[in-house]
Amino acid sequence: MLLRDAFKTAIRSLTHGKMRSVLTMLGIVIGIASVIVLMSIGQSAQDLILNQVQSIGSNLIIIIPGAPANGKFSSPASSQGIVITSLKQRDVDSLQREPAVDLTVPEVRGQAEVVYNSNNVTVGYTGSTADFFAISNLAEVSRGQTFSKSDVDSAKHVIVIGPDLANTLFGPNVDPINKIVIVKNVSFRVVGVLAKGGTGAFGVDIGNIVVMPITVAQKQLLGINYFNVIVVQANANYDVNFVKSRISFILQQDHGITNSNKNDFTINTQQDILALLGNITSILTLFLAAIASISLIVGGIGIMNIMLVSVTERTREIGLRKAVGATERDILKQFLIEAVLLTMSGGIIGIVFGAVIVAVIYIILSTFFSIGWVFAFPIYSVFLALLVSTFSGIVFGLYPARQAARKNPVDALRYE
C-alpha cells in the first residue's frame, strides 16, 4: 500500500467515527495546552523579574550583611530571621571616599501600620538618604517633592509615599501633601507622592511604599545603629567588577578581615543577581512543563486504549484487508498513521487553545492588576508541543497497530 493511500484510508476511518476521534484527542489537547500555558507563564514571569532588576540600572552594586553560603548569592540575613549588624556608618563613609563610587545609599527596613484619621494600612517602610530616589529611579513625583539631605541630617519627620497608599489613606480627591500620618506612634508629614506605582525590583510594592529619612527610621522607629543593605552606584568610568573588588577591599579593611573566606558581608552586582534569577526561573519553567507533561502521558495512554478498542471493533475489516492482499506492514502503517494524525491534530488544537488562554491571562493581568505582566509566547514551546504530540502518537499507537497487523486473517474473518 502506498503511503498516500494509507493516509487516505486513515483519514476516512477517523472521520467515520468523529465523536470517538474527538474524545480520543481530548487528552492530548489538554496536555499540549497545559504545557503551552505553563511554559508561557514561566517565561513571562522570568521576563518580568529580569526587567525589574534591569530597570534599577546596570551599574548598581548591592551589599548585604552576612557571609554568603558557599560563596553564592544569599538573601539578606533579616529575611532569614537572623540579625547581623556588620554594616555601619563607617562603611558608608569609607565607600563615599572611593573615586570609583558615585553614590552610596544605606537602607533600613521595617513594617508598620500607617494611620490617617480612621484609615490605616500595614506596609513596609524604608529609611534611607535623599539619594535613594535617584539610585532607585523613583525621583519623579506626582505631587510635592522628595525629602532633601538637610531633612536627613536634621532628622525631620517627613515621608514620601506611593500613589496607591496615598489613594487608600486620603482618597482620590484629597491632596496628601502636608497631611500628618502616624507610623509606629510617630507623626510624619507627607511631603511627596511618587509618580509611578506597581511592583519594582525584588518585588518591592512601589505603589504602597513609604520612604523616610534614615536618621528617623534608625533611631526612633527601629532603635538600631546598623544598616540592612547598602546600595552603591559605580562610576561609569570604571568596570563594575573592579568597583566590586574595591568595595570588598574597603569593607575588609573597615572590619579588620584578612581572610576573604571570613567576610561578614556579601556583595552582588546586577549581573550576579540576573544570573541567579535567570537560573531559578528557568528551572521553575522546566519544572512546570514537566508537571504539565504528565497530562500528555495520560492522553497518550487514552489514545492507546481507544486504538485497542478500535482494533477489536475492526477485526473483520482487518481480516478482509489481509485476505485481499494487504500485508502486516500495510495494516501497521494504517493504524500508526491514524494514531499520529490524532495526536498531531490534538497538538495543533492544543497549541491554539493554549495561545488563547495565554492571551486572556495577559489581558486580565495587564488590565486589572498593575504588575507590568509581560506577554511571552515562546515559539520553541510550539515546536516542542508538535514534536511531543507526534512522538506520543508513534509510541502509544505502535502497540495497537502491531496487534492489528499480527491478526490471523482467517480468525479475523470468523470474528463476530
HUPE-V983780 format. One record per pair of residues at least 4 apart in sequence whose ideal C-beta (glycine too) atoms are under 7 Angstrom apart, sorted by the first residue. I is the first residue (numbers start at 1). J is the second residue. Records with the same first field share a line. If there is no record, write none. Layout:
I->J + J
//
This chain:
1->5 + 6 + 326 + 330 + 333
2->6
3->7
4->8
5->9
6->10 + 333 + 334 + 337
7->11 + 337
8->12
9->13 + 334
10->14 + 334 + 337 + 338 + 341
11->15 + 341
12->16
13->338
14->21 + 338 + 341 + 342
17->21
18->22
19->23
20->24 + 306
21->25 + 342
22->26
24->302 + 303 + 306 + 342
25->29 + 342 + 345 + 346 + 349
26->30
27->31 + 298 + 299 + 302
28->32 + 296 + 299 + 343 + 346 + 347 + 350 + 389 + 392
29->33 + 346 + 349 + 350 + 353
30->34 + 295 + 299
31->35 + 292 + 295 + 296 + 299 + 350
32->36 + 346 + 347 + 350 + 351 + 354 + 385 + 389
33->37 + 350 + 353 + 354 + 357
34->38 + 292 + 295
35->39 + 289 + 292 + 293 + 381 + 385
36->40 + 350 + 351 + 354 + 355 + 358 + 381 + 385
37->41 + 354 + 357 + 358
38->42 + 288 + 289 + 292
39->43 + 285 + 289 + 378 + 381
40->44 + 358 + 376 + 377 + 378 + 381
41->45
42->46 + 281 + 284 + 285 + 288
43->47 + 285 + 376 + 378
44->48 + 373 + 374 + 375 + 376
45->49 + 281
46->50 + 278 + 281 + 282 + 285
47->51 + 374 + 376
48->52 + 372 + 373 + 374
49->53 + 277 + 281
50->54 + 274 + 277 + 278
51->55 + 374
52->199 + 200 + 201
53->201 + 270 + 273 + 274 + 277
55->137 + 201
56->60 + 136 + 137 + 201
57->233
58->270
59->233 + 234 + 236 + 240
60->135 + 231 + 233 + 270
61->232 + 234 + 240 + 243 + 244 + 247 + 267 + 269
62->229 + 231 + 268
63->87 + 229 + 230 + 232 + 247 + 265 + 267
64->76 + 229 + 266
65->77 + 84 + 86 + 87 + 264 + 265
66->74 + 77 + 82 + 84 + 264 + 266
67->263 + 264 + 266
68->72 + 73 + 74 + 266
69->74
73->268 + 272 + 273 + 276
74->266
75->79 + 80
76->228 + 229
77->82 + 83 + 84
78->83 + 228
84->264
85->226
86->255 + 264 + 265
87->91 + 226 + 227 + 230 + 265
88->225 + 226 + 227
89->93
90->94 + 254
91->95 + 230 + 251 + 254
92->96 + 104 + 106 + 230
93->97
94->250 + 254
95->101 + 104 + 232 + 247 + 250
96->101 + 104
98->246 + 250
99->235
100->234 + 235 + 238 + 242 + 243 + 246
101->232 + 234 + 235 + 243
102->233 + 234 + 235
103->131 + 135 + 232 + 233
104->230 + 232
105->128 + 129 + 131 + 132 + 135 + 231
106->128 + 129 + 214 + 227 + 230
107->126 + 127 + 128 + 227 + 228 + 229 + 231
108->127 + 214 + 217 + 218 + 222 + 224 + 227 + 228
109->124 + 126 + 228
110->125 + 221 + 222
111->122 + 124
112->125 + 183 + 184
113->120 + 122
114->120 + 121 + 123 + 165 + 169 + 181 + 183 + 210
115->120 + 181 + 182
116->169 + 170 + 179 + 181
119->168 + 169
121->165 + 168 + 169
123->165 + 208 + 210
125->183 + 210 + 212 + 217
126->209 + 210 + 211
127->212 + 213 + 214 + 216 + 217 + 218
128->132 + 211 + 214
129->152 + 214
130->146 + 147 + 148 + 149 + 152
131->135
132->136 + 211
133->138 + 139 + 146
134->139
135->231 + 233
138->194 + 206
139->146
140->195 + 196
141->145 + 146 + 192 + 193 + 194 + 195
142->163 + 193 + 194 + 195
143->175 + 176 + 177 + 192 + 193
144->177 + 191 + 192 + 193
145->191 + 192
146->160 + 192
147->151 + 152 + 158 + 160 + 191 + 213
149->153
150->154
151->156 + 158 + 213
152->213 + 214 + 215
155->213 + 215 + 216
156->213
157->186 + 187 + 188 + 189 + 216
158->188 + 189 + 191 + 212 + 213
159->188 + 190 + 210 + 211 + 212
160->191 + 192 + 194 + 211
161->165 + 166 + 190 + 193 + 209 + 210
162->166 + 194 + 197 + 206 + 207 + 208 + 209
163->167 + 193 + 194 + 197 + 207
164->168 + 197 + 207 + 208
165->169 + 207 + 208 + 210
166->170 + 176 + 193
167->171 + 172
169->181
170->174 + 176 + 179
176->190 + 193
177->190 + 191
178->189 + 190
179->190
180->187 + 189
181->188 + 190
182->186 + 187
183->188 + 210 + 221
184->221
186->220 + 221
188->212
194->206 + 209
196->206
197->206 + 207 + 370
198->206 + 207 + 370 + 371 + 372
199->203 + 204 + 205 + 206 + 371 + 372
200->204 + 206
204->209
205->209
207->370
212->216 + 217
213->217
214->218
215->219
216->220 + 221
217->221 + 222
218->222 + 224 + 225
219->223
232->247
234->238 + 240 + 243
238->242 + 243
240->244 + 269
241->245 + 269
242->246
243->247
244->248 + 267 + 269
245->249
246->250
247->251 + 267
248->252 + 267
249->253
250->254
251->255 + 265
252->257 + 263
255->264
257->262 + 263
268->272 + 273
270->274
271->275
272->276
273->277
274->278
275->279
276->280
277->281
278->282
279->283
280->284
281->285
282->286
283->287
284->288
285->289
286->290
287->291
288->292
289->293
293->297
294->298
295->299
296->300 + 388 + 392
297->301
298->302
299->303
300->304 + 392 + 395 + 396
301->305 + 396
302->306
303->307 + 339 + 342 + 343 + 396 + 397
304->308 + 396 + 399 + 400
305->309
306->310
307->311 + 335 + 339 + 397 + 400
308->312 + 400 + 403
309->313
310->314
311->400 + 403 + 404
314->318
315->319 + 407 + 412 + 415
316->320 + 412 + 413 + 415
317->321
318->322 + 331 + 404 + 407 + 412
319->323 + 407 + 409 + 412 + 413 + 415
320->324 + 413
321->326 + 331
322->326 + 331 + 409 + 412
323->409 + 413
326->330 + 331
328->332 + 405 + 406
329->333
330->334
331->335 + 404 + 405
332->336 + 401 + 402 + 405
333->337
334->338
335->339 + 397 + 400 + 401 + 404
336->340 + 394 + 397 + 398 + 401
337->341
338->342
339->343 + 393 + 396 + 397 + 401
340->344 + 390 + 393 + 394 + 397
341->345
342->346 + 393
343->347 + 389 + 390 + 392 + 393
344->348 + 389 + 390 + 393
345->349
346->350 + 389
347->351 + 385 + 386 + 389
348->352
349->353
350->354 + 385
351->355 + 382 + 385
352->356
353->357
354->358
355->359 + 377
356->360
357->361
358->362 + 377
359->363
360->364
361->365
362->366 + 373 + 375
363->367
364->368
365->369 + 371 + 373
366->373
380->384
381->385
382->386
383->387
384->388
385->389
386->390
387->391
388->392
389->393
390->394
391->395
392->396
393->397
394->398
397->401
398->402
399->403
400->404
401->405
402->406
407->411 + 412
408->412
409->413
410->414
411->415
//
